[in-house]
Amino acid sequence: MATKLDPWQAVDEYLGQRLLPADPVLEEALRSAAAAGLPEIAVSPAQGKFLHLLARICRARRVLELGTLGGYSTIWLARALPADGTLITLEAQPAFAEVARTNIARAGLADRVEIVVGAALDTLPNLKERAQDPFDFVFIDADKPNSLEYVRWALQLSGPGSVIVLDNVVRQGALADPTTSDENVVGMRRVFDFLPTEPRLSAAALQTVGVKGYDGFALLLVQD
């Protein structure tokens, strides 16, 4: 007998059947990541399409991603770029980066994606020294305790009109618990304590449910 899905999982499946046609490249990216033993923490297909559309809506030409994992979200974002667009993705784990490199090449996107291997707080200063144009879109999906530092760096590397998206901000509702000692949650609370003090950022956050459980995104707009 088939197991009955939770309502939010059933809705994700329903929407996926109608809005997300089969995509062998993306499906193989998930399979290869799982086969390599990577943690199954990539964004869901619906979330990947959401990020893709956000990048297209803001007409991004330069994208920065913090946290490559197996390259699943990287492929979604790189597909949003024009032919001359570029995406730089930062990954701390060399083994993860190798899986992502294979998946990105299979997707035909190696010419517009650069994978930088190393701890993001070590590699981000090098990006600033390269003095290229600001990033139009930044997706932060890396280790959560350092989230505030990642937001600060994203602000330095972007410009007015740039969009910054921060994943996994709700933490199954633990975000609202001031007594938590979970460093992942504490890291997110630091971000939300910082945002009201930073006049260059206008921010909103949404709770999400679906196949990835109960969590949420924060959306930040860099202002003049």
Protein Blocks (a to p, Z undefined) as FASTA:
>chain_A
ZZdddfklmmmmmmmmmmmccdfklmmmmmmmmmnopacfbccfklmmmmmmmmmmnopa
bdcdehjknommmmmmmmmpcfkbccddddfblklmmmmmmmmmmnopmmmcccdeddfk
lmmmmmmmnopacdfbdcddbdfklmmmmmmmmmmmmcehiacddehklnnolmmmmkbc
bfklmmmmmmmmmmmmmmkbccdddddddjkopaddddddddZZ
